[in-house]
């Protein structure tokens, strides 16, 4: 069967989403909630101002255990697990020989010889082929609790999980069930992600909603990550895009003697990347869109990779590749759909920007 013809997979929480009236959509081979009846903007603001809960079970989990697991990861991935230790998580890249990002992922280092590697939804098979290990995606659900009130809300349900620190990882027991909890997320807010056995996911989900967490779908997940200027695979990362171009050189352990793609990155660093990912703030509410052309006055053209409306700023925002000479404060004219949009190169993240009164947000 062709991969595109394969039936859609479903989260262990599928019935919960449908009972809440979620609008479902295809993503990475799964049918997942795009939004609930409250709408994406309300879900987004619940996360920024309080607490939201996301089903991110579409993400993959590749488990590596036993002797040799650490060495395999060190040889394949760009970051250096030697910088952390068991009980910690690390953001890293799986690269091609040309230095482009085949996937960006999180490694949960649970115990000395136990790693949970979290690929993007559509890349699990690629990561499995590169690293080995076992695909355990179907055995668990992953629930993300995010927002400034995330830990307080989670503490009323599961205090030990709420105490797991940022980028820490722990195996914990709740109601007789052992789960993995990591202080990670994809919203720009504090919180944790919980990998709970599939058959026990629904009770935890319901308990979090009863404690006051707002359910949020993929729509809010995307606007939140864009406000935080976090990259999305197939937009800011992917074929032909290197960590240096994406402004993620810190994910590369330059002092590691060997890993896939290292030689290409060393060469690119020496000559300098030919483009650079930048944050673009539109002058009005209308956002640039992926694929639009952005002309940086006097410096050349680039392309928008992601764009949307920012509920926090009430302005259009975007990420895009522009000539490396572009600087903060430069004016950008974006063309592609309708009238041109004027934007400014700004320092991310967007949701931390403070705009002057009357600066065109209306």
FENDAMO-V10820 format. One record per residue. N is the residue number from 1. PSI is psi in degrees with one decimal (none if undefined). D_LAST is the distance of its C-alpha to the last C-alpha in Angstrom with 2 decimals. Layout:
N_PSI_D_LAST, N_PSI_D_LAST
//
This chain:
1_132.4_50.57, 2_142.8_47.75, 3_-37.5_44.95, 4_-20.3_42.41, 5_-2.8_44.70, 6_143.6_45.08, 7_148.2_44.04, 8_141.3_40.81, 9_162.0_41.40, 10_143.3_40.14, 11_152.7_39.15, 12_-15.9_41.53, 13_13.0_38.65, 14_-47.9_38.17, 15_-33.4_39.57, 16_-42.4_37.32, 17_-43.4_34.17, 18_-36.3_35.54, 19_-27.8_36.53, 20_-0.4_32.95, 21_26.2_31.79, 22_146.0_30.17, 23_119.8_29.17, 24_153.8_31.39, 25_159.7_31.15, 26_135.7_33.42, 27_120.9_32.81, 28_31.3_35.52, 29_-0.5_38.26, 30_156.3_37.19, 31_115.1_35.63, 32_160.3_32.93, 33_124.2_30.19, 34_-45.8_26.85, 35_164.1_25.21, 36_175.4_26.45, 37_-24.4_25.64, 38_-26.6_22.87, 39_158.9_20.85, 40_-42.1_19.65, 41_-45.4_16.40, 42_-40.0_18.58, 43_-41.3_21.32, 44_-48.8_19.20, 45_-28.9_18.03, 46_-38.5_21.66, 47_-41.1_22.76, 48_-33.0_20.37, 49_-16.9_21.05, 50_-104.9_24.53, 51_136.7_26.73, 52_154.1_26.77, 53_131.8_29.83, 54_141.4_30.06, 55_113.5_33.08, 56_35.3_33.56, 57_-13.4_37.13, 58_-20.1_36.48, 59_150.0_36.76, 60_161.8_40.32, 61_116.6_42.89, 62_119.6_45.81, 63_127.4_48.40, 64_129.6_50.76, 65_163.5_53.66, 66_-178.8_57.00, 67_136.2_58.62, 68_-10.7_56.86, 69_-46.0_53.36, 70_-43.9_51.99, 71_-40.1_53.67, 72_-43.4_52.23, 73_-41.1_48.66, 74_-37.2_49.25, 75_-25.8_50.60, 76_-30.3_47.83, 77_153.8_44.60, 78_-33.9_42.90, 79_173.5_42.39, 80_110.1_45.36, 81_-16.8_46.20, 82_-13.9_48.57, 83_-17.9_45.59, 84_-158.7_45.32, 85_170.1_47.93, 86_141.6_48.55, 87_10.1_46.09, 88_162.2_43.10, 89_155.1_40.56, 90_135.4_39.55, 91_136.9_36.94, 92_175.3_38.78, 93_142.6_39.11, 94_118.9_41.74, 95_155.5_42.24, 96_172.2_44.15, 97_-25.9_46.82, 98_2.7_44.41, 99_-3.5_42.11, 100_156.4_39.34, 101_107.2_37.86, 102_-32.7_39.58, 103_148.2_37.78, 104_138.4_36.00, 105_168.6_37.33, 106_134.4_38.09, 107_122.5_41.69, 108_112.0_42.68, 109_94.4_45.99, 110_-47.3_47.50, 111_168.3_51.10, 112_-38.5_53.23, 113_35.9_53.92, 114_115.5_51.08, 115_135.4_47.77, 116_113.4_45.02, 117_127.4_43.02, 118_93.6_39.68, 119_169.9_38.76, 120_156.6_35.87, 121_-45.5_36.71, 122_-2.1_37.94, 123_8.1_39.86, 124_-44.7_42.28, 125_-39.1_45.25, 126_-44.7_44.58, 127_-40.4_44.44, 128_-42.9_47.52, 129_-35.2_49.42, 130_-34.1_48.56, 131_-22.8_49.25, 132_-159.8_51.68, 133_-161.8_51.61, 134_137.8_50.90, 135_110.1_47.92, 136_19.8_47.42, 137_-43.2_44.02, 138_-9.0_45.48, 139_-9.4_47.10, 140_163.2_44.00, 141_153.7_40.47, 142_121.4_37.79, 143_124.3_35.39, 144_124.4_32.52, 145_115.3_31.46, 146_145.1_28.31, 147_165.9_26.03, 148_-22.5_26.52, 149_11.9_28.79, 150_-48.6_30.55, 151_-37.5_33.79, 152_-41.1_34.13, 153_-45.4_33.70, 154_-33.7_36.08, 155_-29.3_38.55, 156_-15.8_39.11, 157_-41.4_40.21, 158_86.2_41.78, 159_-39.8_41.99, 160_-37.3_43.65, 161_-37.9_40.89, 162_-21.3_38.24, 163_-4.7_40.28, 164_122.2_40.16, 165_174.9_38.41, 166_127.1_35.88, 167_21.0_37.55, 168_159.4_40.70, 169_137.7_42.59, 170_145.5_45.05, 171_119.7_47.23, 172_159.8_47.17, 173_137.0_48.78, 174_123.9_47.22, 175_39.7_49.22, 176_7.1_51.89, 177_130.9_49.57, 178_131.1_49.02, 179_164.1_45.59, 180_135.3_43.89, 181_130.9_40.90, 182_142.3_38.84, 183_58.8_36.11, 184_170.9_33.94, 185_-177.9_30.72, 186_37.3_27.90, 187_-14.1_24.71, 188_3.5_24.43, 189_167.9_25.57, 190_160.0_29.09, 191_-172.2_31.40, 192_162.9_34.40, 193_136.3_35.57, 194_120.4_38.71, 195_103.8_41.19, 196_142.3_43.17, 197_137.3_46.09, 198_-42.8_44.91, 199_-11.5_47.05, 200_12.1_45.69, 201_-41.0_41.95, 202_-45.6_41.23, 203_-38.9_42.52, 204_-44.0_40.41, 205_-48.6_37.26, 206_-38.3_38.00, 207_-38.6_38.75, 208_-40.3_35.41, 209_-41.9_33.58, 210_-28.2_35.88, 211_-7.7_35.05, 212_-0.2_31.34, 213_137.9_29.89, 214_130.5_27.34, 215_138.5_28.37, 216_144.1_25.95, 217_-169.6_26.49, 218_-28.5_26.21, 219_-49.2_22.65, 220_-34.7_21.44, 221_-39.8_24.08, 222_-43.0_22.59, 223_-34.3_18.94, 224_-46.3_20.42, 225_-32.6_22.78, 226_-43.0_20.22, 227_-34.4_18.01, 228_-1.8_21.40, 229_37.9_22.23, 230_136.8_25.42, 231_152.1_27.26, 232_128.3_28.13, 233_140.9_31.52, 234_-1.9_31.61, 235_-71.9_28.24, 236_-12.4_28.43, 237_148.8_32.10, 238_-163.2_34.97, 239_131.0_37.60, 240_-1.1_37.57, 241_122.5_35.04, 242_163.0_36.61, 243_-34.8_35.53, 244_-41.9_35.49, 245_-35.2_33.08, 246_4.1_30.77, 247_26.6_30.95, 248_36.0_33.17, 249_-22.8_36.37, 250_-14.6_36.81, 251_-7.1_37.73, 252_122.5_40.76, 253_90.5_43.92, 254_-24.8_45.38, 255_-1.7_48.55, 256_129.6_49.43, 257_-31.3_52.32, 258_135.2_51.51, 259_155.4_48.78, 260_129.0_47.79, 261_-4.2_45.75, 262_-45.5_46.58, 263_-41.1_48.40, 264_-38.9_45.59, 265_-38.5_43.05, 266_-41.7_45.46, 267_-42.4_45.81, 268_-39.8_42.05, 269_-37.0_41.55, 270_-44.7_44.32, 271_-17.7_42.86, 272_136.2_39.16, 273_148.3_36.69, 274_-4.3_35.65, 275_165.1_32.00, 276_137.8_29.70, 277_130.7_26.87, 278_156.8_23.67, 279_132.0_20.18, 280_124.3_17.42, 281_117.9_13.76, 282_155.3_11.66, 283_-17.3_9.48, 284_-174.7_6.91, 285_-21.0_6.96, 286_123.1_10.38, 287_149.0_13.10, 288_161.5_16.43, 289_154.9_19.41, 290_132.3_22.90, 291_-15.2_25.20, 292_150.8_22.80, 293_135.3_24.24, 294_124.2_22.64, 295_112.1_24.08, 296_114.7_24.17, 297_118.4_24.95, 298_1.2_28.66, 299_-13.2_29.28, 300_-174.7_29.44, 301_157.6_27.85, 302_-163.6_27.00, 303_140.7_25.69, 304_134.4_22.88, 305_-32.2_24.53, 306_141.9_21.76, 307_147.7_18.09, 308_178.0_15.69, 309_133.0_12.36, 310_112.0_12.27, 311_-27.3_12.05, 312_-46.6_12.40, 313_-18.5_9.82, 314_41.7_7.32, 315_160.9_7.92, 316_141.1_10.91, 317_159.4_14.10, 318_159.7_17.69, 319_145.2_21.23, 320_154.5_23.51, 321_128.1_26.87, 322_166.8_26.93, 323_145.5_29.89, 324_-20.3_31.26, 325_-10.9_30.82, 326_139.0_27.00, 327_162.5_25.86, 328_135.0_22.97, 329_-12.5_20.59, 330_144.6_21.73, 331_137.2_19.48, 332_134.9_19.65, 333_120.2_19.27, 334_128.3_19.19, 335_150.6_20.97, 336_-49.6_22.33, 337_118.6_20.47, 338_-151.2_19.08, 339_148.3_17.51, 340_150.5_17.60, 341_127.4_14.77, 342_134.6_14.69, 343_170.2_14.84, 344_140.3_16.56, 345_122.8_19.50, 346_168.0_18.92, 347_121.7_21.30, 348_165.3_21.04, 349_155.6_20.51, 350_-41.2_16.76, 351_-6.2_16.63, 352_-3.1_18.43, 353_145.3_16.13, 354_115.1_14.93, 355_145.9_11.84, 356_143.0_12.07, 357_138.5_10.14, 358_25.1_7.88, 359_13.4_8.24, 360_12.7_5.48, 361_-25.7_3.77, 362_none_0.00
//
